[in-house]
Amino acid sequence: MIVALYTRALRLLWPDRRRAAGLVVANLLLGGLAVLEPVLFGRVVDALGRGLAAWPLIGFWALLGAAGIAGGATVSLLADRMAHRRRLAAMTQAFDRAMTLPAPFLSEQGTGRVIRAMLTGGDALFSLLLALFREQQAAAASLVLLIPLAFWIQPVMAAVLLALALAYVAVSWLVVGRTEAGQARVEAHHQAVSSRIGDVIANVGVIQAYTRTRAEGADLRAMTGRLLGAQYPVLSWWAVLMVMTRGASTVAMVTLFAVGALLLRAGQISVGEIVSFIGFAGLLIARLDQLSASMARVFVQAPTLQGLFDLMDTRLGQADSPDAETLSAVRGEIVFERVSHWFLGSHMGVFDIELRAEAGATVALVGASGAGKTTLMSLLQRQREPDIGRITIDGHDIRRISLTSLRASIAVVFQDAGLFNRSIADNLRLARPEATDAELEKAARAAQVHDVILQKPGGYGFVIGEQGRLLSGGERQRIAIARAILKDAPILILDEATSALDTVTEHKVKQALEAASRGRTTFLIAHRLSTVVDADLIVVMDRGRIVEQGRYADLMAQGGVFWRLAREGGLAPPAASPP
């Protein structure tokens, strides 16, 4: 897993490949300078012991030290900047990918998990790249150069160093093996906690209304307890490695001094060379400690980083086909041909849908919650793909139409309005960024909301808050309708577009929607059957299937499912019986 993560991270460096190559060369040089310092230290000691002039060696040592400090500072700065650029580029790429994913998929995954993948995953990528160029390359270069140089100076002492290094690596791999699976479980708990916090904060009003603050706090504490239960074993193993690291330093020094003393008595080593090996040991342990700490961070962050890469790589069949055509001059004839779609792991979906919407007609979709109305419209927008059958617009299979041109031909008014924490004008211009102020006003007047907007501080410049919370439900809905009108698309989907409106406002908006629907193929999802009386076609759905379809009068005369729904909704006398 770690190798795959590093490989993927290195591929992200391609736009900065020249800077990255320069940093690699610089780190190799810095690693070499670090190895030379213990050698110079030993030479200075020997020179002083023999009464020789040591100033040239000291001067050369000082120059190397200054070069190492300057080089290290430069590498650190450049690596920091490059890591920041790559982190932000990766987060942007993940954001771009998330915006192309089907809304149902994002809903199933949870927005908290997706946001965490982008933000914490970006931070993990930054940490990995920074450690790679700040620490790991120079440390690895030092280790590669140190052992051969040590064997050249004194083979017996070098063998002791090598044995210590191998023991350290063995313990490190043991810890890595013990903690890899555990850290994946820790990250899963982290995601659950983040998702729960996001869910609660987004619905804090509900929590307060139902006096659930203490209960939700207790639930979160229980979740964090499970997180700690998964985290503690991982931390224990890393504590073992930390103890071993500290112990290795003492063992190395004592061992090298003991072996060095024996070799000195035999005349096989000088005091300066013993000092050099003590410096080698210190450098070896420091570099191994540095690498182990760096790798520990990588292992801890690996699941988070993998989440970012998974998001960047997600493909859910939403890409255009190679022969995709652009939809133009749309009349709006829409046909569902034996369309079926199943929800994964569920018996729910839509099944064997046969439906024709004539160009310019208004088609009402009615039925109980979960009947499949919204699913049918998500298939039309290619938020989902049919498992069986096909959907055509003016005879063109929508799977052969580019997503951009398909969705440009459809305007949607959502049940929850779908507004952003931006100005009213900005929310409207999501439909047409180039729209003039006059066009905004025209759309707002059509939606019966222009006068309301002018009463807000700043008028069309009024920032409406998160999800439009500074507006009433009716105001949010009418702005959403104005946005759809502004788009001026040939196909219009109204998903409970009047559900949040009072009776007086609903009447006004219905007039606006009737005007907006003229000349457009309109799909109206409605629970209030009073809104579908004038529809050209009413489609009654139940458990994912079409059970009735026809005009209002015809369906009422049949005395079937729609008649029962109408009676329950007060459109038929309670005592009435089917003809």
Secondary structure, 3 states (H helix, E strand, C coil): CHHHHHHHHHHCCHHHHHHHHHHHHHHHHHHHHHHHHHHHHHHHHHHHHCCCCCHHHHHHHHHHHHHHHHHHHHHHHHHHHHHHHHHHHHHHHHHHHHHHCCHHHHHHHCHHHHHHHHHHHHHHHHHHHHHHHHHHHHHHHHHHHHHHHHHHHCHHHHHHHHHHHHHHHHHHHHHHHHHHHHHHHHHHHHHHHHHHHHHHHHCHHHHHHCCCHHHHHHHHHHHHHHHHHHHHHHHHHHHHHHHHHHHHHHHHHHHHHHHHHHHHHCCCCCHHHHHHHHHHHHHHHHHHHHHHHHHHHHHHHHHHHHHHHHHHHCCCCCCCCCCCECCCCCCCCEEEEEEEEECCCCCCEEEEEEEEECCCCEEEEECCCCCCHHHHHHHHCCCCCCCEEEEEECCEEHHHECHHHHHHCEEEECCCCCCCCCEHHHHHCCCCCCCCHHHHHHHHHHCCCHHHHHCCCCHHHCECCHHHCCCCHHHHHHHHHHHHHHHCCCEEEEECCCCCCCHHHHHHHHHHHHHHHCCCEEEEECCCHHHCCCCCEEEEEECCEEEEEECHHHHHHHCCHHHHHHHHCCCCCCCCCCC
